[in-house]
Structure formats: C-alpha cells, structure tokens
C-alpha cells in the first residue's frame, strides 16, 4: 500500500503501517479501486454538483486508486484542486506527512480566507 521509495526509506514506518493495516479487513487488490467512476457507480453529475472546496490528493505510486483516477475525478469537480505527490503510495498521509499536510493547509487557507 505504500510506495517503493517509502519501503526503502523507512522500514520501521512500513512495519508500523502494516501493523495498523492488519486491523482492517483485507482488500481485493485484483482490481484497483476507482471511486466507481470507471464502472458508472458514481454519477458524474454528483461530482459536478459539488460546490465546496475539494482536494484530490494522490500518491504517484498508488496501487489501489491510481493517480490518473483521482486526477480524472478532480477534473469533474468545478474548481477542484488535484495534487500528485511523487514517491507516494496509497497512504501519502503516512508516507510523506509534510507534503500531505502542506497540500491540505493550502486548501484550507484558501477556503477560509
């Protein structure tokens, strides 16, 4: 679930991540998740009707929800911000918290001006 760079950079972080992940039900990784956009489960109208600030943040190495899917979803939301974090996997908040927090803080600063 984490990116390859994190696997090399932080073996102890990967160990802790796997301990936390073990508390969750297993995922079926035979098919990457897609927000339902690919299979029509989520109506495009639902995305295009959003009026609040929206941030779709993706890890470039996300094997569960590919970055291209998040980017496509962001394009469907008026004014949405898309941020892709290089070397991040599915859990960017865990792998690269400084970059994750910076993207979130930027969105919040603009939303609450």
Residue pairs with C-beta under 8 A, 6 or more apart in sequence:
1 17
1 21
1 63
1 64
1 89
1 90
1 91
2 13
2 14
2 17
2 89
2 90
2 91
2 94
2 95
3 59
3 60
3 61
3 62
3 87
3 88
3 89
3 95
4 61
4 87
4 89
5 61
5 87
5 95
6 13
6 14
6 87
6 88
6 89
6 95
6 96
7 14
10 95
13 94
13 95
17 91
17 94
27 64
29 63
29 64
32 63
32 64
32 65
32 66
32 69
33 64
33 65
33 69
34 65
34 66
34 69
35 42
35 65
35 69
35 70
35 73
36 42
37 44
37 69
37 72
37 73
37 76
38 69
44 76
47 73
47 76
47 77
48 76
48 77
48 78
50 77
50 78
50 80
51 78
52 111
53 79
53 81
53 107
53 110
53 111
54 74
54 77
54 79
54 80
54 81
55 80
55 81
55 82
55 83
55 103
55 104
55 107
56 70
56 71
56 73
56 74
56 77
56 80
56 81
56 82
56 83
57 70
57 82
57 83
57 84
57 85
57 92
57 100
57 103
57 104
58 65
58 66
58 67
58 70
58 71
58 82
58 83
58 84
58 85
58 88
58 92
59 67
59 84
59 85
59 87
59 88
59 89
59 90
59 91
59 92
59 95
59 96
60 67
60 84
60 85
60 86
60 87
60 88
61 87
61 88
61 89
62 70
62 88
62 89
62 90
62 92
63 89
63 90
64 90
65 90
67 84
70 82
70 84
71 82
71 84
73 80
74 80
74 81
74 82
75 82
81 103
81 107
83 103
85 92
85 96
85 99
85 100
85 103
87 95
87 96
88 95
88 96
88 99
89 95
92 99
92 100
93 100
